[in-house]
Amino acid sequence: MISAPVRVIAVQNRVAQVMPTEKSGCGGCASRDACGVSGLGRYFSSRRKTIDVACDAQVRAGDALQLSLSEGDLIKAGLLAYLLPCVTAVAGAALASGYGDVGSAVGAAVGAASGFVLARVSGWAPRVVVQTSSTKGETP
């Protein structure tokens, strides 16, 4: 399980808005001066956004929670978000290759767009487990 501590910002209709409480691992690394990724961590650290999470537990603004995601769900989400559009882009380019380079480019664009649409309408979403700091109980 991959987990991250978060703090509840607001709760409405059993949906909690949460914000991460720890900095990215890249910002605190001992070799941040030699790493290009740490620059991205500094750039995005001030632009944290809230995340909406379904939560059946009784939580209030200011409560600390732990969000967990299984490694398998993370891999599935990555494949759905990145691999599917790439495969459909290549398929679109291959199908339209008879129309020359412009046809291949248009076919790749249409294929990639259709891959993103297919990923979106698939309805699959990773299961995030919410644990309160006091009870440590699972609430999907």
N, C-alpha and C positions, 0 to 999 in steps of 0.2 A: 504494500500500500504506500502510496505517495501522499503525504499529508502536509498541511500548512496551517499555522495559527491565524485566526482572523478575529476581528472585533465587529460586533453588530452596530450598524449605523442607524438603521430604522427597521421596523417590522410592520407589515400591513398584509392582511388576508393570508396568513400563514406563509408569507414569503419574506425572508430576512435579507436586507441589503447589508452586505459585509465588505470589509476592506482588510487586506493583508496587514498584519502587524509587524512582520519582519521584513528587512531589506532583502533584496535579491542576493543569492549566493555570490554573484559576480562582483558586487560592490565591496564585499568584505574579504576577498581572497588575498592571500599574502603576495601573490604575483600580479596584482592588478596593474602595476606600472608597465609590465611587459605584455599585457593581454589586451587585444583590441575589443573584446567583448565587454570589458569593464566600462569602457566609454559609453556603450549602449546602456548599461545599467545605470550610470549616472544621469544619462539623458532622460530615461523613462522613470526614474525614481520619484521625481516630483509630479509626475502625471498619473498617479495611481487612480484607478477607477473602482467604483463599487461593483460588486457582483451580486446578482439576485439568486438566492438559493431557497428552494422549498424546504421549510422547516416546521415540523409538527410539534417540536418541543416548545415549552413556554420560555421564550427569551425576550429580553428587553434591550433597548439601545444601551451600549456600553458593555454588554456581556462578552466574554471571551468564548470562542468556539474553535473546534479543530475540524477542518474539512479534509476528507480522505478520498482518494481515487485509486482504483486498482490499476496495476501496470497494464493488464490486458485491455481495460477500457481506454487507457491512454494510447496504446498502440492502435486499437480499432479507430479511435477518433483521428489519429494521424493519418492512417491509411485512407479513411473516408474523405478527409479534408485535402490531402495532398496527392495521394496515389490515384484515386479515381479521376480527378480532373486531368492529370497527366496522361493517363491511359486513354481517356476519351479524346484528348487533344491529338495524340498520335494517331488514333483510329480515324478521326476526322480529317487529318492531313493525308493519311493514306487513301481514304476513300475519295478525296477531292484532288489527288495528285494527277489525274488525267486532264485537269484543266490548267496545268502549268504551275508555276511558282505562286502566282497570285491565288489560284484556286486552293493550293495547299495551305497557304497562310490563312485564307478565309476558313477553310475546313478545320484547321487547328483551332482558330478562335471560336468557331461554333462548337467544336468538340469540347473545348475547355469550359465554355459557358454551360453547355449541357451537363458536364460533369459536376460543376458547382451546383446546378439546379437539382440534379439527382441526389447529391449529398444532402442538400437542404430538405428536400421533400421526403427523404427516406424516413424521417421521424425518429431516427436513432439518436440517443444522447447518452453520454456516459453517466453512470450512477455515482453521484456524489454522496458520501456518508457524512452526516453532521453529528459531531459529538460535543456535548456541552462539557465544560471543564468540571462541573460538579458531579454529574451522573455518569459520564462517559458512555451513554447509551446510544445506539444507532437509531437515526431517524432519516429515512430516505427523503 
